[in-house]
Amino acid sequence: MRSKSEKVRRQLIDAAYQSFWQSGYTRTNVDAIAARARVTKRTLYGHFRSKDNLLEAVLSHYEEFAAQRLAHIGERIPGGRDSLIEAFFAQLARWASTTPRWTGSGLSRLVMELADLPGHPARVMARRSKATTESWLAGRLGEAGIARPRERARELMLLMEGAMVLTLIHGNQAYIGAAAQAAKRLIKSK
Amino acid sequence: MRSKSEKVRRQLIDAAYQSFWQSGYTRTNVDAIAARARVTKRTLYGHFRSKDNLLEAVLSHYEEFAAQRLAHIGERIPGGRDSLIEAFFAQLARWASTTPRWTGSGLSRLVMELADLPGHPARVMARRSKATTESWLAGRLGEAGIARPRERARELMLLMEGAMVLTLIHGNQAYIGAAAQAAKRLIKSK
């Protein structure tokens, strides 16, 4: 059974995640996070000493979540050369279309927001997380018998990041479909 | 001859551009812009009524600049199927490697920062600017005799946006080279 303190901590992490993801890191303040979690600011500071500290907790929680999500996609992919690509972009399209006010990759947005602070802990974590996804993809492409899996995995990352930015800019998911088509052609081309 | 007032206005736009581009919109304050432009805050407010107003001026200046840059790239491209792609990504690589503390596309970053505000004037301008670049590319690809130029132009945009995000995340320009290679393969593939 989770203690009350653990439950409150988790509520705060969820509230911080929602707030950062919706309004960005800089424009979110600690009061808004406390209000969303329905706790006092005093309680918030009993768990986290600063907004930066909360961000670290959110990111480390996110890292576990992202690893679970990759494992989950991995399990559900049937055989066949295109199916991994399709599953990957279908998951992105589903995420973008079912999330109210979808704003793309929280990690990529955080890096853009903290672009002048390359040493920030959030930047370090973003690098690690994107590198993990790229390696995971290379592994899966290799298992599917696709030639030069590391190069193809990098291209998938380029297309996926581009699709998220342009879907957000244009408010148009056609960019996700275009990215999926391009990825399939790249897998087939010499 | 430019009047003193025009000169100060231009100084303020340049200072605001630099500040927004380096630290993002939210974390830049009007005091920092005035200090960078070497004018008093009173002078700044004599020209612009708010930070939002300054952002509008910066973006409209940027729009002209971007149009000139596209025309400039267009003029210098020799014939041949790959040369447009090469020129496009070479220009991106040059920009990323010669700019101190390069942080990618200011417009894309602004959209990420204002992700929860789809009606913001900066978002409208970003959409228009990215659409202009995509159409320009489609026109050039069509002139070069490349089949399905609109689809290929969209793929170039995806790869370019992805390359900027991932170069910033990893601090590694290899992503620009990978995007250029992928673009050339997409142009050749069926």
Interface residues (C-beta under 8 A of the other chain):
Chain A: Q22 S23 G24 T26 R27 R101 T103 G104 L107 S108 R109 V111 M112 E113 A115 D116 P118 R123 A126 R127 K130 A131 E151 R154 E155 M157 L158 L159 M160 E161 G162 A163 V165 L166 L168 I169 H170 G171 Y175 A178 A179 Q181 A182 R185 L186 K188 S189 K190
Chain B: Q22 S23 G24 T26 R27 R101 T103 G104 S108 R109 V111 M112 E113 A115 D116 P118 R123 A126 R127 K130 A131 E151 R154 E155 M157 L158 L159 M160 E161 G162 A163 V165 L166 L168 I169 H170 G171 Y175 A178 A179 Q181 A182 R185 L186 K188 S189 K190
